[in-house]
Amino acid sequence: MAEDKAPKTPTLDLATLEEPADYIRIDGETYDLADARKFSLRQRAHVQRLMRRVDALEQKATADVEAEREPSEDDDREYNSRLAEICHIALPTATKEVVDRLATGQRAGVAAAFFARSLLRSGLLGAATRLGGNGSSPTSSTSTPETPSGG
């Protein structure tokens, strides 16, 4: 009598072949998203700090609007600068000129795509959950992250 056994499932399934990278198309040119799984611990920490600061600036802007104040020009400049830095990390083959052409919302879209695709796949789900409250968005935090002074 042959026993009916369910097929075994691996505890960990590793592949040595590269998966095709997701990409972003800007003005008809295709740029592969960086693979955060290849980042060093220091590089990942740097990206996490950038994303936390972007999140803090978004929260501050929301509070300003709710208090019927305009977000400051300094905060606006820093927000755009941090997003540009994330874009350069996310799209390593994109030139400065390409990133400079992107509007703030487009930069935020690149950052969100990079975060969702690369960082979550790299084993930083815990960090994403802490950053995004439930991990659904890089900038939708339920708690206020510490904001470093002086940038």
Backbone torsions as a table, in degrees:
resi	resn	phi	psi	omega
1	MET	NA	121.2	179.3
2	ALA	-85.1	132.6	178.2
3	GLU	-82.0	141.7	176.3
4	ASP	-85.8	106.7	-178.7
5	LYS	-109.9	137.5	175.7
6	ALA	-70.0	145.7	178.5
7	PRO	-62.1	144.1	179.3
8	LYS	-72.0	142.6	174.8
9	THR	-111.9	139.8	-177.8
10	PRO	-70.1	147.4	173.4
11	THR	-71.6	-38.7	179.2
12	LEU	-143.0	124.4	-178.7
13	ASP	-111.0	108.5	-177.2
14	LEU	-107.8	148.1	175.7
15	ALA	-131.0	140.3	178.5
16	THR	-96.3	-10.5	177.7
17	LEU	-85.2	139.1	179.5
18	GLU	-69.2	137.5	172.3
19	GLU	-83.0	150.4	176.2
20	PRO	-62.4	133.4	-179.0
21	ALA	-76.7	145.9	170.1
22	ASP	-70.1	161.0	-176.2
23	TYR	-141.3	166.9	174.9
24	ILE	-125.5	136.7	179.5
25	ARG	-105.9	126.9	178.8
26	ILE	-125.2	120.1	-179.9
27	ASP	49.2	42.7	176.0
28	GLY	83.5	-8.0	179.3
29	GLU	-98.2	137.7	-177.5
30	THR	-98.4	132.4	178.3
31	TYR	-126.7	122.7	176.8
32	ASP	-70.3	141.2	173.1
33	LEU	-73.1	140.7	176.6
34	ALA	-62.4	150.1	178.6
35	ASP	-98.8	102.7	-176.4
36	ALA	-65.4	-15.1	176.4
37	ARG	-65.5	-18.7	180.0
38	LYS	-94.0	-1.9	-179.0
39	PHE	-75.4	147.4	172.1
40	SER	-74.1	169.3	177.2
41	LEU	-58.7	-41.9	179.2
42	ARG	-63.7	-42.0	179.1
43	GLN	-64.5	-42.2	179.0
44	ARG	-64.6	-40.2	178.7
45	ALA	-63.3	-39.4	179.1
46	HIS	-61.8	-45.3	178.9
47	VAL	-63.3	-41.1	178.7
48	GLN	-61.4	-42.4	178.6
49	ARG	-63.3	-41.9	178.0
50	LEU	-60.4	-46.2	-178.2
51	MET	-65.9	-37.3	177.2
52	ARG	-63.9	-41.0	-179.6
53	ARG	-67.5	-40.8	176.0
54	VAL	-59.0	-45.2	179.0
55	ASP	-60.8	-44.5	180.0
56	ALA	-62.7	-40.5	178.5
57	LEU	-66.2	-38.1	176.8
58	GLU	-65.0	-41.9	178.4
59	GLN	-64.3	-41.2	178.8
60	LYS	-63.7	-41.9	178.6
61	ALA	-63.2	-39.8	177.6
62	THR	-62.9	-44.2	178.0
63	ALA	-63.4	-39.8	177.0
64	ASP	-60.4	-46.4	-179.5
65	VAL	-63.3	-42.8	179.1
66	GLU	-63.0	-30.4	178.5
67	ALA	-91.2	10.7	179.1
68	GLU	59.5	38.7	172.7
69	ARG	-115.5	156.4	173.5
70	GLU	-86.6	139.2	171.4
71	PRO	-59.5	146.5	-175.7
72	SER	-71.1	156.2	176.4
73	GLU	-64.0	-36.4	177.7
74	ASP	-62.1	-44.7	178.3
75	ASP	-63.4	-40.0	179.8
76	ASP	-63.2	-44.3	179.0
77	ARG	-64.3	-44.6	-179.2
78	GLU	-64.5	-42.0	179.5
79	TYR	-58.2	-48.9	-178.9
80	ASN	-65.3	-38.3	179.3
81	SER	-66.0	-43.1	179.4
82	ARG	-65.8	-40.6	177.5
83	LEU	-63.9	-39.9	177.8
84	ALA	-61.6	-41.2	179.0
85	GLU	-63.3	-41.1	177.0
86	ILE	-63.1	-40.7	178.8
87	CYS	-60.9	-40.8	178.8
88	HIS	-64.7	-34.8	177.3
89	ILE	-73.2	-44.3	-176.7
90	ALA	-68.6	-34.4	-177.3
91	LEU	-123.2	74.7	-171.8
92	PRO	-61.7	-21.1	179.4
93	THR	-92.5	-5.6	177.8
94	ALA	-77.5	133.2	179.8
95	THR	-76.4	166.3	176.0
96	LYS	-57.6	-39.5	-179.3
97	GLU	-62.3	-39.1	178.8
98	VAL	-65.0	-48.4	-179.4
99	VAL	-64.9	-37.9	179.2
100	ASP	-62.5	-28.6	179.9
101	ARG	-73.7	-19.4	-176.8
102	LEU	-74.0	137.1	173.5
103	ALA	-72.9	161.8	-178.4
104	THR	-53.7	-46.1	180.0
105	GLY	-63.6	-34.3	177.2
106	GLN	-69.2	-39.6	176.1
107	ARG	-62.0	-42.0	178.1
108	ALA	-62.4	-36.8	177.2
109	GLY	-64.8	-41.2	176.6
110	VAL	-62.7	-45.7	-179.6
111	ALA	-60.5	-43.9	-179.4
112	ALA	-64.8	-42.5	179.4
113	ALA	-64.4	-43.0	179.1
114	PHE	-62.8	-46.3	-179.0
115	PHE	-61.2	-49.3	-177.5
116	ALA	-64.4	-45.3	-174.8
117	ARG	-78.2	-51.6	-170.1
118	SER	-89.5	-50.2	-175.4
119	LEU	-68.5	-41.0	179.4
120	LEU	-65.9	-35.5	178.8
121	ARG	-72.9	-20.4	-174.9
122	SER	-84.3	4.2	-179.5
123	GLY	93.5	13.5	179.6
124	LEU	-99.2	26.9	180.0
125	LEU	-57.8	-38.1	178.6
126	GLY	-61.4	-43.8	178.7
127	ALA	-65.5	-39.5	179.7
128	ALA	-63.8	-39.5	179.2
129	THR	-65.2	-43.1	178.3
130	ARG	-65.6	-39.3	-178.7
131	LEU	-72.0	-46.4	-171.2
132	GLY	-100.5	11.1	179.5
133	GLY	79.1	-61.6	178.7
134	ASN	-125.3	7.6	178.3
135	GLY	81.2	4.6	-175.3
136	SER	-82.7	-19.4	-177.8
137	SER	-152.9	144.4	-179.5
138	PRO	-70.4	-14.2	-174.0
139	THR	-126.2	11.6	179.9
140	SER	-105.8	78.0	-175.2
141	SER	-92.7	145.7	176.4
142	THR	-96.1	-8.9	176.9
143	SER	-130.0	156.0	-177.9
144	THR	-87.1	115.9	179.3
145	PRO	-72.8	156.9	175.6
146	GLU	-63.6	137.3	179.4
147	THR	-106.6	119.9	-179.9
148	PRO	-66.9	141.5	178.8
149	SER	-82.4	142.8	177.8
150	GLY	76.7	14.2	174.1
151	GLY	96.1	NA	NA
